[in-house]
Amino acid sequence: MEKNYDFIVIGSGIAGLFYSLKISELNPGATIAIITKKAEKDTSTNRAQGGIATVLAGTDSFESHINDTLATGQGLCHKQVVEQIVEAGPGVIEELINYGVKFTQSDGKLNLGREGGHSHNRVVHAADFTGREIERALLNACRAKSDSIHIYRDHIVLDLITIRSAEGDACAGVFVFTEENRTFGAFYAPVTMLATGGLCQTYFHNTNPRIATGDGVAMAYRAGASVANLEFIQFHPTLLYTPGRWPFLISEAVRGEGGRLMTVDGRYIMEGAHELKDLAPRDVVARAIDKELKESGEEYVLLDISHRDADFIKKRFPSIYRECLRRGFDITERDIPVVPAAHYACGGVVSDIYGETELAGLYVSGEVAMTGMHGANRLASNSLLEAVVMARFASVRSTDYFKNAELPKTGTMDNTIYSSLEYPREKILVAHDRRVLNRVMSDFVGIVRSKERLLLAQEKVQSIQKGIEQYYLATPATYGVVELRNMATVADLIIRSALMRPESRGLHYLEDNTNQDQAYEHDTVIAGKTRENKSNDCSS
């Protein structure tokens, strides 16, 4: 199966869908393929509860939002990037509304919530299911353009198609695999947008959909693109604790509306832990809970919002209220058991604010990208903002590239697919390795780390990585094998990044050295695999 398009978009969350719509407007007649490995709605966007942080109230300012972002990022934010993204916020909110997104309003104006780390109410939301509402509207808008935007569901991308030449490396499309029909194929295009979302399925306790296995980071790294700041994994403080059930996130907005964290015996956890108490940045809150759990031996802590009016709770948090009730908790009457869980990667594929990477023709947007927006810690509800603003900027820059694109006239195409069309054996090996990988990452590369535990984790992960790579080359493809290959690659990159930062900063907290060191006030960059190999060849 071979297909040719003008633009290829990998991922169907807010970044991929918004980018596709902007591309269709900027390039009448252009063909766009959206490739997603499951259903269109199986995205992190669809699970986002909080909202989009942007400056709309007269009492707020761009300067305040920028300062809050920089303070949370603890010295590693790229200030110019933060300024551009924050200042573009009101415009993209208007565009989302024009695409049909129905945000919550009060008295004819957008209702603005407040979350941890913010000095003002500035979170635009759709009750507590903002991501789902954005996904609905943008998908409908894309489907209305079915003559130019084609959606391929249940297609997993194996790797990028790259052309190597003296003129420089370029991306020419992607290799894909469909598990149900067991078919391989190639999608060719001068422009490829990676909008693959996050990587926190690498951890045992996580808030992400099962598809968030770091595919974009892994394939970009293999193709030669640098990655950066992957040691900064944000743990959301409040995942609903219901063992054996699929994970459900309790939005930070609950604390923004007065929810308070308590120990099982009723002591307020954030008293004295931070000047903002329960509205402290997520890394502070997650570490406070982690410390409490380790000292008490309890499995969870409690989050209480029941002191607020019951009708207010049901109206402000309808999804959370219904889901908790379904699991036996009436949050209008009692507290909610919660635990911290891996939630968001502040690092990713190195790019500028326009989504451009080191590989010509390859663009990134959203959580898969590292622009410097988040630094060492992400300010709540800045993720959807970054994703949609980047998608808008990238649509303009990649359109310019598309109109002038000329692939190298000579060179070699990296176009080997290492797998077979037969059915695999010993699936238990893949499932076992995934469980082991998840446990290693949660136990040794979690909220609080040490050099000793990181080195132990590295040894275990590299063993799994070597084994799954051999398995991938020697046995037939399945989604499980492809995903585990990517997860092992990403896990190794996270650990390597963490070992490169012998200080504590933001989301990277080392019990060996709890202080910040000005000498490490810079990004942690790992060169792409092909460039690493070239460097090793030269040095030998």
C-alpha positions as CSV (number, residue, x, y, z in Angstrom):
1,M,0.0,0.0,0.0
2,E,1.5,3.3,-1.1
3,K,-0.2,6.7,-0.9
4,N,0.9,10.2,-1.8
5,Y,-0.3,13.4,0.0
6,D,0.8,17.0,0.3
7,F,0.7,16.9,4.1
8,I,0.7,14.0,6.6
9,V,-0.5,14.6,10.2
10,I,0.2,11.9,12.8
11,G,-2.3,12.2,15.7
12,S,-5.9,13.4,16.0
13,G,-5.7,15.5,19.2
14,I,-6.0,19.3,19.4
15,A,-2.7,19.9,17.7
16,G,-3.2,17.6,14.8
17,L,-6.8,18.6,14.1
18,F,-6.2,22.3,14.4
19,Y,-3.1,22.1,12.2
20,S,-5.1,20.2,9.5
21,L,-7.8,22.8,9.5
22,K,-5.4,25.7,9.1
23,I,-3.5,23.9,6.4
24,S,-6.7,23.3,4.4
25,E,-7.4,27.0,4.6
26,L,-4.0,28.1,3.7
27,N,-3.6,25.6,0.8
28,P,-6.8,25.2,-1.2
29,G,-6.8,21.9,-3.0
30,A,-4.0,20.4,-0.9
31,T,-4.5,16.8,0.3
32,I,-4.0,16.1,4.0
33,A,-3.8,12.6,5.7
34,I,-4.5,12.4,9.4
35,I,-3.1,9.1,10.7
36,T,-4.2,7.8,14.1
37,K,-3.4,4.4,15.6
38,K,-6.8,3.9,17.2
39,A,-10.1,5.7,17.0
40,E,-10.0,9.5,16.3
41,K,-11.1,10.3,19.9
42,D,-8.5,8.1,21.6
43,T,-6.3,11.1,22.5
44,S,-5.0,12.9,25.5
45,T,-6.9,16.0,24.3
46,N,-10.2,14.1,24.8
47,R,-9.3,13.5,28.5
48,A,-8.2,17.1,29.3
49,Q,-10.5,18.4,32.0
50,G,-9.1,21.8,33.0
51,G,-9.0,24.1,30.0
52,I,-6.9,26.6,28.1
53,A,-5.0,29.3,30.0
54,T,-5.3,32.7,28.3
55,V,-5.6,36.3,29.2
56,L,-9.1,37.6,28.7
57,A,-10.2,39.4,31.9
58,G,-9.6,43.1,32.4
59,T,-8.0,42.4,35.8
60,D,-5.4,40.1,34.1
61,S,-2.4,40.8,31.8
62,F,0.0,39.1,29.4
63,E,2.8,40.1,31.7
64,S,1.2,38.3,34.7
65,H,0.6,35.1,32.7
66,I,4.1,35.2,31.3
67,N,5.6,35.7,34.8
68,D,3.5,32.8,36.3
69,T,4.8,30.6,33.5
70,L,8.4,31.6,33.9
71,A,8.2,31.2,37.7
72,T,6.8,27.7,37.4
73,G,9.5,26.8,34.7
74,Q,12.2,27.6,37.3
75,G,14.8,29.2,35.0
76,L,14.5,26.9,31.9
77,C,11.6,28.5,30.0
78,H,12.5,30.2,26.8
79,K,11.1,33.7,27.5
80,Q,10.6,34.7,23.9
81,V,8.6,31.5,23.2
82,V,6.5,32.1,26.4
83,E,5.7,35.6,25.3
84,Q,4.7,34.7,21.8
85,I,2.5,31.8,22.9
86,V,0.8,33.7,25.7
87,E,0.1,36.7,23.5
88,A,-1.4,34.5,20.8
89,G,-3.8,33.0,23.3
90,P,-6.9,35.2,22.9
91,G,-6.7,34.8,19.1
92,V,-6.7,31.0,19.1
93,I,-9.6,31.0,21.6
94,E,-11.6,33.0,19.1
95,E,-10.6,30.6,16.3
96,L,-11.7,27.6,18.4
97,I,-15.1,29.2,19.0
98,N,-15.4,29.8,15.3
99,Y,-14.8,26.1,14.7
100,G,-17.7,25.3,17.0
101,V,-16.2,24.8,20.4
102,K,-18.7,25.7,23.1
103,F,-16.9,27.0,26.2
104,T,-18.7,27.6,29.5
105,Q,-20.1,31.2,29.8
106,S,-21.4,33.3,32.7
107,D,-23.5,36.3,32.1
108,G,-22.7,36.3,28.4
109,K,-18.9,36.1,28.9
110,L,-16.4,33.2,29.0
111,N,-16.2,31.8,32.5
112,L,-12.6,31.8,33.7
113,G,-11.3,29.3,36.2
114,R,-8.2,29.3,38.2
115,E,-5.6,26.5,38.8
116,G,-2.4,26.0,40.6
117,G,0.4,28.4,39.9
118,H,-1.8,31.0,38.3
119,S,-2.2,34.5,39.9
120,H,-5.5,35.2,38.2
121,N,-8.6,33.4,36.9
122,R,-7.7,32.8,33.3
123,V,-8.6,29.2,32.4
124,V,-11.2,29.0,29.6
125,H,-13.1,25.8,29.9
126,A,-16.1,23.7,28.9
127,A,-17.3,22.7,32.4
128,D,-14.8,19.9,33.3
129,F,-14.7,18.2,29.9
130,T,-12.9,20.9,27.9
131,G,-10.8,18.4,25.9
132,R,-13.8,16.4,24.9
133,E,-15.6,19.5,23.7
134,I,-12.6,20.7,21.7
135,E,-12.2,17.2,20.2
136,R,-15.8,17.1,19.1
137,A,-15.8,20.5,17.4
138,L,-12.5,20.1,15.6
139,L,-13.3,16.5,14.4
140,N,-16.6,17.7,13.0
141,A,-14.9,20.6,11.3
142,C,-12.3,18.2,9.8
143,R,-15.0,15.7,8.7
144,A,-16.8,18.6,6.9
145,K,-13.7,18.9,4.8
146,S,-13.6,15.2,3.8
147,D,-12.7,16.1,0.2
148,S,-9.3,17.3,1.3
149,I,-8.8,15.9,4.8
150,H,-8.7,12.1,4.9
151,I,-8.7,10.4,8.3
152,Y,-7.0,7.0,8.6
153,R,-7.9,5.3,11.9
154,D,-6.3,2.1,13.2
155,H,-3.0,2.8,11.5
156,I,0.1,2.9,13.6
157,V,3.2,4.6,12.3
158,L,6.3,2.5,12.5
159,D,9.0,5.0,11.5
160,L,9.6,8.1,9.5
161,I,10.8,7.8,5.9
162,T,14.0,9.8,5.7
163,I,16.2,10.8,2.8
164,R,19.9,11.1,3.6
165,S,22.1,13.2,1.4
166,A,25.0,15.6,1.3
167,E,22.5,18.4,1.1
168,G,21.0,17.4,4.5
169,D,18.5,14.9,5.8
170,A,14.8,15.3,5.0
171,C,11.6,13.6,6.0
172,A,9.5,12.2,3.1
173,G,6.7,10.5,4.9
174,V,6.0,7.6,7.2
175,F,5.7,3.8,7.2
176,V,2.4,2.5,8.6
177,F,1.0,-0.8,9.8
178,T,-2.6,-2.0,10.3
179,E,-2.9,-4.8,12.8
180,E,-6.4,-6.0,11.9
181,N,-5.6,-6.5,8.2
182,R,-1.8,-7.1,8.8
183,T,-0.8,-4.7,6.0
184,F,2.2,-2.5,5.7
185,G,2.3,0.7,3.7
186,A,4.1,4.0,3.0
187,F,2.5,7.4,3.0
188,Y,4.7,9.9,1.1
189,A,4.5,13.7,1.5
190,P,6.9,16.7,1.6
191,V,5.6,17.8,5.0
192,T,5.0,15.5,8.0
193,M,3.5,16.9,11.2
194,L,4.1,14.9,14.4
195,A,1.2,15.6,16.8
196,T,1.4,12.3,18.6
197,G,0.9,13.5,22.2
198,G,2.5,12.2,25.3
199,L,4.6,9.3,26.7
200,C,3.4,8.7,30.2
201,Q,2.2,5.1,29.5
202,T,5.9,4.5,30.2
203,Y,4.9,4.7,33.9
204,F,2.7,2.3,35.9
205,H,0.6,5.0,37.6
206,N,-0.4,7.4,34.8
207,T,-3.3,9.5,33.7
208,N,-2.8,9.1,29.9
209,P,-4.9,7.1,27.4
210,R,-3.3,3.7,26.5
211,I,-2.1,5.1,23.2
212,A,0.3,7.6,24.8
213,T,3.4,5.5,24.4
214,G,5.9,8.1,23.2
215,D,5.8,7.1,19.6
216,G,6.5,10.5,18.2
217,V,9.6,11.1,20.4
218,A,11.0,7.6,19.7
219,M,10.6,7.8,15.9
220,A,11.9,11.3,15.6
221,Y,14.9,10.4,17.7
222,R,15.6,7.3,15.5
223,A,15.3,9.5,12.4
224,G,18.0,11.9,13.7
225,A,16.1,14.7,15.5
226,S,17.4,15.9,18.9
227,V,15.3,15.5,22.0
228,A,15.5,17.6,25.2
229,N,14.4,18.0,28.8
230,L,12.9,14.6,29.0
231,E,13.8,14.3,32.7
232,F,11.0,16.7,33.5
233,I,7.9,14.4,33.8
234,Q,5.0,16.1,35.5
235,F,3.1,14.0,38.0
236,H,-0.5,15.1,38.4
237,P,-1.2,15.1,42.2
238,T,-4.8,13.8,42.0
239,L,-5.6,10.6,40.1
240,L,-8.8,8.9,41.5
241,Y,-7.6,5.9,43.6
242,T,-9.7,3.0,42.5
243,P,-7.4,0.0,42.0
244,G,-8.3,-2.3,39.0
245,R,-10.3,0.4,37.3
246,W,-9.3,2.5,34.3
247,P,-7.6,5.7,35.5
248,F,-9.7,8.8,36.0
249,L,-8.2,12.2,36.7
250,I,-9.5,14.6,39.3
251,S,-8.9,18.0,37.7
252,E,-6.6,20.5,39.3
253,A,-9.6,22.9,38.9
254,V,-11.2,21.1,42.0
255,R,-8.4,22.6,44.1
256,G,-8.8,25.9,42.2
257,E,-12.4,26.0,43.4
258,G,-11.5,25.4,47.1
259,G,-10.7,21.7,47.3
260,R,-8.2,20.8,50.0
261,L,-5.8,17.8,50.3
262,M,-5.9,15.9,53.6
263,T,-4.3,12.8,55.1
264,V,-6.4,9.9,55.9
265,D,-6.6,11.0,59.5
266,G,-7.8,14.6,58.5
267,R,-4.6,16.6,58.6
268,Y,-4.3,19.3,55.8
269,I,-1.2,18.3,53.7
270,M,-0.4,21.6,52.1
271,E,-0.4,23.7,55.3
272,G,3.2,24.9,55.7
273,A,4.3,23.1,52.5
274,H,4.0,26.2,50.2
275,E,2.8,29.8,50.4
276,L,0.0,29.0,47.9
277,K,-1.0,25.9,49.9
278,D,-3.4,23.8,47.8
279,L,-2.9,26.1,44.8
280,A,0.9,25.4,44.7
281,P,2.5,24.2,41.5
282,R,2.0,20.5,40.7
283,D,5.5,19.4,41.4
284,V,5.3,20.8,45.0
285,V,1.9,19.2,45.6
286,A,3.0,15.8,44.1
287,R,6.1,15.7,46.3
288,A,4.1,16.6,49.4
289,I,1.7,13.8,48.7
290,D,4.5,11.4,47.9
291,K,6.3,12.2,51.2
292,E,3.0,11.7,53.1
293,L,2.4,8.3,51.5
294,K,5.9,7.1,52.2
295,E,5.8,8.2,55.8
296,S,2.3,7.0,56.6
297,G,2.3,3.8,54.5
298,E,-1.2,4.6,53.2
299,E,-2.2,3.9,49.7
300,Y,-3.8,7.3,49.0
301,V,-4.6,10.8,50.4
302,L,-8.0,12.6,50.4
303,L,-9.2,15.6,48.4
304,D,-12.2,17.4,49.9
305,I,-14.6,19.8,48.0
306,S,-17.7,18.8,49.9
307,H,-17.8,22.1,51.9
308,R,-18.8,23.8,48.6
309,D,-22.5,24.0,47.7
310,A,-23.7,20.7,46.1
311,D,-25.4,22.4,43.2
312,F,-22.2,24.3,42.4
313,I,-20.1,21.1,42.5
314,K,-22.5,19.3,40.1
315,K,-22.6,22.2,37.7
316,R,-18.9,23.0,37.8
317,F,-17.7,19.4,37.7
318,P,-20.4,17.3,36.1
319,S,-18.1,14.7,34.6
320,I,-16.1,14.3,37.8
321,Y,-19.3,14.2,39.9
322,R,-20.9,11.5,37.7
323,E,-17.8,9.3,37.4
324,C,-17.0,9.4,41.1
325,L,-20.7,8.6,41.9
326,R,-20.4,5.7,39.5
327,R,-17.5,4.4,41.5
328,G,-19.2,4.9,44.8
329,F,-18.1,8.4,45.9
330,D,-20.5,11.3,46.2
331,I,-18.1,14.2,46.2
332,T,-20.8,16.6,47.4
333,E,-20.9,14.6,50.7
334,R,-17.5,13.1,51.2
335,D,-13.8,13.3,50.3
336,I,-12.1,11.8,47.2
337,P,-9.2,9.2,47.5
338,V,-6.4,10.3,45.2
339,V,-2.8,9.4,44.3
340,P,-0.1,11.2,42.1
341,A,0.4,9.8,38.6
342,A,2.6,10.5,35.6
343,H,0.7,13.0,33.5
344,Y,2.7,15.2,31.1
345,A,6.2,15.4,29.5
346,C,7.7,18.9,29.5
347,G,10.4,17.7,27.2
348,G,10.2,16.2,23.7
349,V,11.5,16.7,20.2
350,V,13.5,19.9,19.9
351,S,11.8,22.5,17.8
352,D,11.2,26.2,17.5
353,I,7.9,27.9,18.1
354,Y,7.0,27.2,14.4
355,G,7.3,23.4,14.9
356,E,10.4,23.2,12.8
357,T,12.9,20.4,13.7
358,E,16.4,19.6,12.6
359,L,14.9,17.2,9.9
360,A,13.7,19.2,6.9
361,G,10.0,18.6,6.3
362,L,9.4,17.3,9.8
363,Y,7.3,19.5,12.1
364,V,6.0,18.9,15.7
365,S,3.3,20.4,17.8
366,G,1.8,19.8,21.2
367,E,3.2,17.5,24.0
368,V,5.6,15.7,21.6
369,A,7.5,19.0,21.1
370,M,10.1,20.8,23.2
371,T,10.0,24.5,22.4
372,G,11.0,25.8,25.8
373,M,7.5,26.9,26.8
374,H,7.3,24.8,29.9
375,G,10.9,24.7,31.2
376,A,11.4,22.5,34.2
377,N,7.7,22.4,35.1
378,R,4.4,23.1,33.2
379,L,2.0,25.7,34.5
380,A,-1.5,24.2,34.6
381,S,-3.6,24.5,31.4
382,N,-0.6,25.9,29.3
383,S,-0.4,22.6,27.4
384,L,-3.6,23.0,25.2
385,L,-2.6,26.6,24.7
386,E,0.9,25.7,23.4
387,A,-0.5,22.9,21.2
388,V,-3.1,25.1,19.4
389,V,-0.8,28.1,19.1
390,M,2.1,26.0,17.8
391,A,-0.3,24.3,15.3
392,R,-1.3,27.7,14.0
393,F,2.3,28.9,13.7
394,A,3.4,25.6,12.1
395,S,0.7,25.7,9.5
396,V,2.1,29.0,8.2
397,R,5.8,28.0,8.3
398,S,5.2,24.5,6.8
399,T,3.0,26.0,4.0
400,D,6.0,28.1,3.0
401,Y,8.2,25.0,3.1
402,F,5.6,23.0,1.0
403,K,5.5,25.7,-1.7
404,N,9.2,25.6,-2.1
405,A,10.1,22.1,-1.1
406,E,12.6,20.2,-3.2
407,L,13.8,16.9,-1.9
408,P,17.5,16.2,-2.5
409,K,18.2,15.1,-6.0
410,T,20.7,12.5,-4.9
411,G,20.8,10.5,-1.7
412,T,19.6,7.3,-0.1
413,M,16.2,6.6,1.3
414,D,16.0,4.8,4.6
415,N,13.1,2.6,3.7
416,T,13.5,-0.8,5.2
417,I,10.6,-2.2,7.3
418,Y,11.9,-4.8,9.7
419,S,9.1,-7.1,10.3
420,S,7.0,-9.9,8.7
421,L,3.4,-10.5,7.9
422,E,3.0,-13.7,9.9
423,Y,1.4,-14.0,13.2
424,P,3.6,-13.7,16.3
425,R,4.3,-16.1,19.0
426,E,4.9,-15.7,22.7
427,K,2.9,-12.5,23.3
428,I,3.3,-13.1,27.0
429,L,7.0,-11.9,26.6
430,V,5.8,-8.5,25.4
431,A,3.2,-8.1,28.1
432,H,5.7,-9.1,30.8
433,D,8.3,-6.6,29.5
434,R,5.8,-3.8,29.4
435,R,4.8,-4.5,33.0
436,V,8.4,-4.6,34.1
437,L,9.2,-1.4,32.3
438,N,6.2,0.4,33.8
439,R,7.2,-0.7,37.4
440,V,10.9,0.2,36.9
441,M,10.0,3.7,35.7
442,S,7.4,4.3,38.5
443,D,9.6,2.9,41.3
444,F,13.0,4.3,40.2
445,V,12.4,7.3,37.9
446,G,9.4,8.8,39.7
447,I,8.6,11.9,41.8
448,V,11.7,11.6,44.0
449,R,14.9,10.1,42.4
450,S,18.5,9.2,43.3
451,K,21.5,8.6,41.1
452,E,21.8,5.0,42.4
453,R,18.2,4.2,41.5
454,L,18.5,5.9,38.1
455,L,21.6,3.8,37.3
456,L,19.7,0.7,38.4
457,A,16.8,1.7,36.2
458,Q,19.0,2.3,33.2
459,E,20.5,-1.2,33.5
460,K,17.1,-2.8,33.6
461,V,15.6,-0.6,30.8
462,Q,18.5,-1.1,28.4
463,S,18.2,-4.8,28.9
464,I,14.5,-4.6,27.9
465,Q,15.4,-2.2,25.1
466,K,17.9,-4.6,23.6
467,G,15.5,-7.5,23.9
468,I,12.6,-5.8,22.3
469,E,14.7,-4.4,19.5
470,Q,15.8,-8.0,18.6
471,Y,12.2,-9.2,19.0
472,Y,11.0,-6.4,16.7
473,L,13.5,-7.3,14.0
474,A,13.0,-11.0,14.2
475,T,9.2,-11.5,14.7
476,P,6.0,-10.3,13.1
477,A,4.6,-6.9,13.9
478,T,1.8,-6.2,16.4
479,Y,0.8,-2.9,18.1
480,G,2.1,-4.3,21.3
481,V,5.6,-4.9,19.9
482,V,5.7,-1.5,18.2
483,E,4.6,0.4,21.3
484,L,6.9,-1.4,23.6
485,R,9.8,-0.7,21.3
486,N,8.9,3.0,21.5
487,M,8.3,3.0,25.2
488,A,11.7,1.3,25.9
489,T,13.4,4.0,23.7
490,V,11.7,6.8,25.5
491,A,12.3,5.3,29.0
492,D,16.0,5.1,28.2
493,L,16.0,8.8,27.0
494,I,14.2,9.9,30.2
495,I,16.8,8.2,32.3
496,R,19.8,9.5,30.3
497,S,18.4,13.0,30.6
498,A,17.9,12.6,34.4
499,L,21.5,11.4,34.8
500,M,22.7,14.5,32.9
501,R,21.2,16.8,35.5
502,P,22.9,16.3,38.9
503,E,20.7,18.9,40.6
504,S,17.1,19.3,41.7
505,R,15.0,21.6,39.5
506,G,11.2,21.7,38.9
507,L,9.9,18.2,38.2
508,H,13.4,16.6,38.5
509,Y,14.0,16.1,42.2
510,L,17.1,14.3,43.4
511,E,17.4,13.4,47.0
512,D,21.2,13.3,46.5
513,N,21.2,17.0,45.8
514,T,18.0,18.9,46.6
515,N,19.5,22.3,45.5
516,Q,19.5,24.0,42.2
517,D,22.8,24.7,40.5
518,Q,23.1,27.7,38.2
519,A,25.6,25.8,36.1
520,Y,22.7,23.6,35.0
521,E,20.3,26.4,34.0
522,H,20.1,25.1,30.5
523,D,18.3,22.5,28.4
524,T,19.3,18.8,28.6
525,V,19.8,17.9,24.9
526,I,20.4,14.4,23.4
527,A,21.3,14.3,19.7
528,G,19.2,12.2,17.4
529,K,20.3,8.5,17.0
530,T,21.7,8.8,13.5
531,R,23.8,11.8,14.5
532,E,24.9,10.1,17.7
533,N,26.1,7.2,15.5
534,K,28.0,9.5,13.2
535,S,29.6,11.1,16.2
536,N,30.6,7.8,17.6
537,D,32.0,6.7,14.2
538,C,34.1,9.8,14.0
539,S,35.4,9.5,17.6
540,S,36.5,5.9,17.0
